[in-house]
Amino acid sequence: MFTTAIILPYIDPIALNIGFIDIHWYGLSYLCGILLGWLYLKSKFVSSCIGDSKSIILSLSDLIPWIVFGILLGGRVGYVLIYNPIYFIGNPIEIFKVWNGGMSFHGGLLGIIIAIYFYVKKNNRSFFAFMDLIAISAPIGIFFGRLSNFINTELIGTYSDLPWSVIYPNDSVSRHPSQIYEALLEGLILFLLLAYLSKRNKILHNKGMASAIFLILYGTFRIFLELFRLPDQHIGYILANKLTMGMIVSIPMILVGLILYKNIKKNE
């Protein structure tokens, strides 16, 4: 049958092999996200938006190991508990095989929040000053993370006959390139929106505002994009062939963001 879908070639999930060390696309995506996020936060743009910026930027250098630990631990634990607890109870050694995939964004976000909380408590710093900077730079990491999902043919899309639909390796059905949708909407577009608001409306002056907007927009985008993505096979749809686990865990993000936004506006 004739199709206009793009037939994707197989791409090895191992990006580089150095001796007996395999570097996976996942690892490169985290590295690019953290490095470029750090460079962005060091830029003159961010420095012009907030007071005490030099001190905060210097503190971010010390915070990076905390963030990395929070992402990895929170992302993995979140995936294990939210998406496949029964499997991992029976196969506990698989929990540590992060290179095989299986990281939860929501778990990683919670891990970052907890890591930053303990960091600022230890160093007597402002919690939301750091959370806001993470909020405006996080879409960079999300962008690269979704690209690695695409390369690894994970989180594949639902059926589509659109001209830009794709056929993944070892598949015969044309699908939405859902990972690319997410890279663009949750990554690039969310980044540009937050950058615009940071520069135009100076939301970084209002502690917590960037965090609130990030939670609202990401949660909304994620719920919308779940419509184009197949749910995890072992979970399936939760309700009426529409509601997915990704939607369910995104709802609290939006609610927390709205509450935070309302409280900030109330205290202006």
N, C-alpha and C positions, 0 to 999 in steps of 0.2 A: 504494500500500500504506500502511495506517495505521501511524503510528509515534508514539511518545511522546517521541522525541528532541527536544532543543532546537535549533531552527534558528538559527544564529548570523548576525547581519548582518555585512556587510563593514565593517571598520574600517581607515581609511587608516593605513599604517605611519608616516606623518609626523604627529606629534602637534601640532606648532605650526609655523607659517610666519611668520618675522619678516623682512620684506623679501625678500632673496634667500637667506636662511638657513633651512634646513629642520632642525627639531629632531625627531628620531625617538624613538619609544617606547623604543628601546634606550638612547639617551642619557639620557632621563629616568629609566629604571630604575637606571642606574649612579649618576646624581646622587642619587636618593632613597636608594639603598643606602648610599652613602658618607656622605651627610649625616646620615641617621638613625643609622647605625652610630656615627658620631663623637659625636652627641648622647647616645647610649646609654652610650658609654664615659666620657663626662664626668659621668654621673649619680652621685648619692651612693651608689647601690647598688654600682657598681664601685669607687668610691673607698673603700668600707668593707671591701672584700675583700682588698686587697693593700697591702703596705708600699710606701713611696715612690711612692704613687699619683699625687700631684700632679706629680712630676717626669716620670713616665711619660706622663701625659696631655698635658703640655706638649710632650714629645718626639713624641707622635703627630701633633701639628699639623705638625711638620717632616716626618714620615713620609708624610703623605697623598699628596704628589706622587709619591713612590716607589711607593706602593701603586697609584695610578692607572696609572702607567707599567707596573708589573708586570702588572696585570690586562689592560690593553689589548694589550701586546706578547705576554705569555704566552698569553692567550686566543686571539689570532689565530694566532700561530705554532703553538700546539697544534692548532687546528682544521685548519690547512693540512697539518701533518705527519701527524696521526692520521687525519683523516677524508677528505681529498680531495687528496693530494699530486700525483697524476697530472694532475688538472684544473688546478691552480695552476701546475704546471711549464709547461703549455701556454698558460696565461693569467696571467702574472705580475702584470699590472696589477690584476687582480681581488683580489690579496692586500690591497691598500690600501683597498678599498671595504667597510669594516667596516659601513657603514650598510645594506648588503644582507643582513646576518646572517652567521652563521658564526663563533661564538666557542666555544671549548672551556672548560668549567669546569675540567677537570683541568689544562689548560695555563695558565689564569689562576691557579689555585692554586699551581702551580709557579713562575709568574712572581712572585707575591707572596712566596713563600718565599725566592727568590733576592734580591728587592729588599730584604727585611727583613734577610737575612744581610749584605749589603753595607752597609746602613745601620748596623746595630749594630756591625759591625766598624769602621766609620769613626768612630762616636761612642762606642765602648767601653761598650755597653749589653748587657743580657741578651737573648739571642735568644728564649728561650721566654717571657720576660715579655711581649714584644710579640706573639709568635705566639699565645699563649693569649688575649690580648685580641681579636686578629683572629678567632680561632676562635669566640668567643662572640657576636661581632657579625656574622660573615659570613652567617649565615642570613637576616639582614634583606635583604642584597643579593640573595641567592638567590631570596627570595620575590618581589621586584620583577622580577628577571630572568625568572623563569618566567611572570609575568603578561605581560611584553612578548612572550614566545614565544607565548602564547595569543592575544594581540591580532594578532600577525603570522602566525598560523596555521602555526607552525613546530613541528617535533617532534610531529606529531599522533599520536593514539592508534590502537590496534588496534580492530577491529570490536567493537561492544557494542550490546546491546539493552536495557540498563539504563535506568531512567526518567530518569537524569541524563546519559545519553549525548548527544552533540552532533553536529550536521551542520555542517561548516565551509562557508564560501562556496566555490562552484565544486566542491563535492563532493556525492555523493548517498548516501554510506554513513554510518550513525550510528556514532560512535566514542567511546571513552573520552576524556574531557577530560584527557589525560595531563599537560598543563602545569599544570593546576589541582591534580592529585594531587601533583605535584612541589613546587608552591608551598606546599602545606599541609604535606607531610611533610618535605621537605628544608629548607623555609623556616620556617614558623610552628611546627610541632611540635618541630623540632630546636632552634630558638631557645628555646622554653619549657623544654625538657629541660635545656639548658645553663644557662639562667638559674636554674632550680631547683637544679641541682647546685652552681652557683657560690654560691648563697645558703645552701643547706642543708648541703652537704658542704664548702663553701669550697674547691673544687678549684683556685681561683686561687692558693691558698697553696702548692700543690705544682706547681712550674714544670714545664710540659710535659703535665700531666694533662688540661687542657682541650683541648689540641691533639690528644692521643691519642684522647680520647673523640669529638671532632669527626670525626677521620679514620675511626674505626670505624663510627660511626653514619651519617655521610653515605654512606660506601661501601656499607654494608648497605642503606640506604634506596634508593640509586640502583640497585643490582642488582635489588631487588624491583620498583621502579617501571618498570624497562626491560621488564618482562613486559607492561605495558599500553601500550607506546609502539612505534610502527613504527620499525624501524632506518632509517638513512640509505639512500635508495633505491639509490645507487651502490655501497653496501657490502653491504647485506642482512644476513641472519643468517650468523654465522661457522660455527656448528655446530648440527645437529639442529633447525633452525628455532626455536631458543630463545636461543642465546648471541649477544650483540651486542657491538659494540666498546665501548659504554658500560659493559657488565659487565666486560669484560676490563681496561680501564684503572682500574676501581674496585677490583679485587682487590688491587693493590699498596697502595692507600690503607689498606685494612683490615689488611693484613699489617704495614705500617709502624706503624699505630696500635697494634696488639697488642704489637709489640716494644717500642715506647716505653712503653706502659702497664705491661708486665711489668718493664721496667728501673726505672721509677719506684717501683713497689710493692716491688721488691726492695731498693731503697736507702732506703726509709722507716725 
